[in-house]
Amino acid sequence: LVPFGEYIPFGDLLVPFGIRAFAAQEGFGYTPGAAIRVLDLGRAGRVLPLICYEAIFAQDLNRAVGQADWILQITNDGWFGDISGPYQHLAQTRLRAIEQGLPVLRVANTGVSGVIDAAGQLLHALPLNTEGALDVAVPPARPRPLYARTGDLPVAAFLVLALLIVAARRRFAD
């Protein structure tokens, strides 16, 4: 869920001050589902659906239940405006394609709709704020990249190792 849009962090502490979630005025906002699920579409393959801003949370895609053949992102980029926002959102989606080794079909009612291959290349697109349809085949997936298999674990392990080295150097320097 998007902080401050779909929920307020520590929202229960802010209620006495009249601050509630913007997206849901009743209660404290939306509640996340138990898991991100892959949908089996039969001959169309298994799809990992992403709604709007979910495409920026790389760590959540790694927790998807089951292995998807492709990603579908449905988004409303209207709140971004017509300058750089929709293109930045598209760029973040392209990164998810690379990290997961999966093609992405992106449907945006006001942003850039298109087909992104598993290497992050935008193969087909409808420009910003353009109505239309794309009749294309879903590009193939690639073998699962390291990030899709391990997530942030290598980075965390490197940080722990770096801290241990710093601690050891300080200890032996004294």
C-alpha positions, 0 to 999 in steps of 0.5 A: 500500500502507498504510504499517505495515499492508501494508509497513514503510517501509525494512523491510529496515533494520528486519529485524535488530531483528526488525521485519517487516510486520504484514500479511505476516510472511514477507518485508517485506510486500506488493508493489504491482502495476505499475499500477492497472488499469481493468476492462472489465465490458462493459455494466456499464462500465469500473470502477476497483476500490479495495481498502479504504484505497486510496481515500485515495490521490488521487494513485494514482487519477490514474495509473489505466490507461484511463478508468473509468466508475465506481469500486468500493470494497470495504472492511473498516472493522472495524478503525476501530471504531463511532465516527468511523472508518468515517464518515471513511473514507466521507468520504474516498471521497466526496472521490475521487468529486468529484476524479475526477468518477466515481460510487462503489459502496462495499461495506463488510462492517462500515462504510457501504455505499452509492452516491455520485454524481460530486458526492460525494452519498451517494444510497443507503446501508446503515447501519454494521454492517448486512447488506443489498443495494442494487438501484440504477443506477450514477449517471452520471459527470461531465466529468473535473475539473481534478484528475483531469486534472492531479493535484497539478501546479498546486499544485507549480507554485504552490509553485515560483512562490512560492519563485522570488518569495521568492528574487527578493525577497531577491536584490533586497532586498540 
